[in-house]
């Protein structure tokens, strides 16, 4: 499986990948299986400093059969970033254009492997809790101990996926003129539509490089 990425939409390095995974950590994990692929929606931690292309860390419920198929072949993790409709009316010459959609997406390929033990799983949970509780007035923290903690850890399966191939596509109007890109950014900022403002910010960060 691969993503169609015209050269204009290919980032120069993997920095957008780290940002995408940080800002939009809720991913789709797909692993080959029989009679059909295993698919799980879940938050994933991206450790950019582990491996040449980074490593994904996550966990699934032990009752979820997905993890039993990790040995069946490479898995695919999909991160969907901001996206928004782009109207031809925003261009300098609307009559010579068609509607389109701007978006950022990453497909990360690699073989998922189970974590070594309970200690590593607990470290992952503490890492994720600290991340998502950060900034709250009364942040929750993991306080279970003894058998209760053992039961919770036993109910999940932790895994890591060393990224072997990363496909990042930033379709952010790089194929349009600088004037049209600025018009699209301004229009998205003014839009009330879902994700329009976030898409504009990604255009400001990456489309102006085109």
C-alpha positions as CSV (number, residue, x, y, z in Angstrom):
1,X,0.0,0.0,0.0
2,X,1.2,3.4,-0.8
3,X,-0.1,7.0,-1.0
4,X,-0.1,9.0,-4.2
5,X,2.1,12.0,-3.4
6,X,2.9,14.5,-6.2
7,X,6.3,16.1,-5.7
8,X,4.6,19.5,-4.8
9,X,2.9,17.9,-1.8
10,X,5.9,16.0,-0.5
11,X,7.6,17.6,2.6
12,X,11.3,18.2,2.5
13,X,11.9,16.4,5.8
14,X,10.1,14.6,8.6
15,X,9.4,17.6,10.8
16,X,5.8,17.9,9.7
17,X,5.3,14.2,10.7
18,X,6.3,14.9,14.3
19,X,4.0,17.9,14.4
20,X,1.1,15.9,12.8
21,X,1.5,13.1,15.3
22,X,1.7,15.6,18.2
23,X,-1.3,17.7,17.2
24,X,-3.5,14.8,15.9
25,X,-2.4,11.7,17.9
26,X,-5.7,9.8,17.4
27,X,-4.7,7.4,14.6
28,X,-6.0,4.3,12.7
29,X,-3.9,1.2,13.0
30,X,-4.3,-1.5,10.3
31,X,-2.7,-4.9,10.5
32,X,-3.1,-7.8,8.0
33,X,-5.4,-10.6,9.2
34,X,-7.6,-13.4,8.0
35,X,-10.4,-13.3,6.8
36,X,-10.0,-9.5,6.9
37,X,-7.6,-6.9,8.2
38,X,-7.6,-5.8,11.8
39,X,-8.5,-2.1,12.3
40,X,-8.3,-0.2,15.6
41,X,-8.8,3.6,16.3
42,X,-6.5,4.7,19.1
43,X,-4.1,7.4,20.4
44,X,-0.5,6.7,19.5
45,X,2.7,8.3,20.9
46,X,5.3,9.2,18.3
47,X,8.9,8.9,19.7
48,X,10.8,10.8,17.0
49,X,14.2,10.1,18.6
50,X,13.8,6.3,18.6
51,X,14.9,4.9,15.3
52,X,15.8,6.6,12.0
53,X,12.1,7.4,11.3
54,X,10.7,7.3,14.8
55,X,8.8,4.8,16.8
56,X,5.1,4.5,17.6
57,X,4.0,3.5,21.1
58,X,0.5,2.4,22.0
59,X,-1.8,-0.2,23.6
60,X,-5.0,-2.0,22.9
61,X,-7.4,-3.9,25.1
62,X,-6.3,-7.5,25.6
63,X,-9.8,-8.6,24.5
64,X,-9.2,-6.9,21.2
65,X,-7.9,-9.6,18.8
66,X,-5.9,-7.1,16.8
67,X,-2.7,-7.6,18.7
68,X,-2.7,-11.4,18.0
69,X,-2.1,-10.5,14.3
70,X,1.0,-8.4,14.8
71,X,3.1,-11.3,13.5
72,X,1.0,-11.6,10.3
73,X,2.8,-8.8,8.5
74,X,3.6,-5.0,8.6
75,X,1.1,-2.7,10.2
76,X,0.0,0.7,8.9
77,X,-0.7,3.7,11.2
78,X,-2.6,6.6,9.6
79,X,-2.6,10.1,11.1
80,X,-5.2,12.5,9.7
81,X,-4.3,16.2,10.2
82,X,-6.3,19.3,9.5
83,X,-8.4,19.4,6.4
84,X,-10.8,21.7,4.7
85,X,-12.7,22.4,1.5
86,X,-11.2,24.9,-0.9
87,X,-13.5,26.9,-3.1
88,X,-12.4,28.0,-6.6
89,X,-14.1,31.4,-5.8
90,X,-11.0,32.2,-3.6
91,X,-8.6,32.1,-6.6
92,X,-7.6,35.1,-8.7
93,X,-9.3,33.4,-11.7
94,X,-12.2,31.3,-10.4
95,X,-13.4,30.3,-13.8
96,X,-10.2,28.4,-14.6
97,X,-10.3,26.2,-11.5
98,X,-12.3,23.5,-9.8
99,X,-13.1,22.8,-6.1
100,X,-10.6,20.8,-4.1
101,X,-9.7,19.8,-0.6
102,X,-6.5,20.7,1.4
103,X,-5.2,18.3,4.0
104,X,-2.3,16.8,5.8
105,X,-1.9,13.1,6.3
106,X,0.8,10.6,7.3
107,X,1.0,6.8,6.7
108,X,3.6,5.0,8.8
109,X,4.6,1.4,8.0
110,X,6.3,-1.1,10.3
111,X,6.0,-4.3,12.2
112,X,4.3,-4.0,15.6
113,X,6.0,-5.8,18.5
114,X,4.7,-6.4,22.0
115,X,6.2,-4.6,24.9
116,X,8.5,-6.6,27.2
117,X,6.5,-6.3,30.4
118,X,4.3,-4.6,32.9
119,X,6.9,-1.9,33.8
120,X,7.1,-0.7,30.2
121,X,3.3,-0.6,29.9
122,X,3.0,1.4,33.0
123,X,5.6,3.9,31.8
124,X,3.6,4.3,28.6
125,X,0.4,4.9,30.5
126,X,2.1,7.4,32.8
127,X,3.5,9.2,29.7
128,X,0.1,9.4,28.0
129,X,-1.7,10.5,31.1
130,X,0.9,13.2,31.8
131,X,0.5,14.5,28.2
132,X,-3.3,14.7,28.1
133,X,-3.7,15.9,31.7
134,X,-1.1,18.6,31.3
135,X,-2.5,22.1,31.8
136,X,-5.7,21.0,33.7
137,X,-6.5,22.7,37.0
138,X,-6.6,19.4,38.8
139,X,-4.7,16.9,36.6
140,X,-5.6,13.3,37.2
141,X,-2.8,10.8,37.8
142,X,-2.5,7.1,37.9
143,X,-2.9,6.1,41.5
144,X,-3.8,2.4,41.4
145,X,-1.5,0.0,43.3
146,X,-1.2,-3.6,44.1
147,X,-3.8,-6.0,42.6
148,X,-5.9,-3.2,41.1
149,X,-2.8,-2.0,39.1
150,X,-1.9,-5.5,38.1
151,X,-5.5,-6.1,36.9
152,X,-5.5,-2.9,34.8
153,X,-2.1,-3.6,33.2
154,X,-3.2,-7.2,32.6
155,X,-6.2,-5.9,30.7
156,X,-4.2,-4.1,28.0
157,X,-1.4,-5.1,25.6
158,X,1.3,-2.6,24.9
159,X,3.2,-2.5,21.7
160,X,5.8,-0.5,19.8
161,X,6.1,0.0,16.0
162,X,9.5,1.0,14.7
163,X,8.7,3.0,11.6
164,X,10.3,1.5,8.5
165,X,8.6,3.7,5.9
166,X,7.0,7.1,6.4
167,X,4.7,8.7,3.8
168,X,3.7,12.2,4.5
169,X,1.4,14.2,2.2
170,X,0.8,17.9,2.7
171,X,-1.7,19.0,0.1
172,X,-1.8,22.7,0.9
173,X,-2.2,24.5,-2.4
174,X,1.5,24.3,-3.1
175,X,0.6,23.8,-6.8
176,X,-1.1,27.2,-6.9
177,X,0.5,30.6,-7.4
178,X,1.8,32.5,-4.3
179,X,-1.1,34.9,-4.7
180,X,-3.7,32.1,-4.8
181,X,-2.2,30.5,-1.7
182,X,-2.5,33.8,0.2
183,X,-6.1,34.1,-0.9
184,X,-6.9,30.6,0.3
185,X,-5.2,31.2,3.6
186,X,-7.2,34.4,4.1
187,X,-10.5,32.7,3.1
188,X,-9.9,29.7,5.5
189,X,-9.1,32.1,8.4
190,X,-12.4,33.8,7.8
191,X,-14.3,30.5,7.5
192,X,-16.4,29.1,10.4
193,X,-16.1,25.6,9.0
194,X,-14.6,22.8,11.0
195,X,-10.7,22.7,10.8
196,X,-10.5,25.6,8.4
197,X,-8.4,27.7,10.7
198,X,-6.1,24.8,11.5
199,X,-5.7,24.1,7.8
200,X,-4.8,27.8,7.2
201,X,-2.1,27.6,9.9
202,X,-0.6,24.5,8.2
203,X,-0.6,26.4,4.9
204,X,1.2,29.3,6.6
205,X,3.8,26.9,7.9
206,X,4.4,24.7,4.9
207,X,2.7,25.9,1.7
208,X,4.7,29.1,1.6
209,X,7.8,27.0,1.2
210,X,6.5,25.9,-2.3
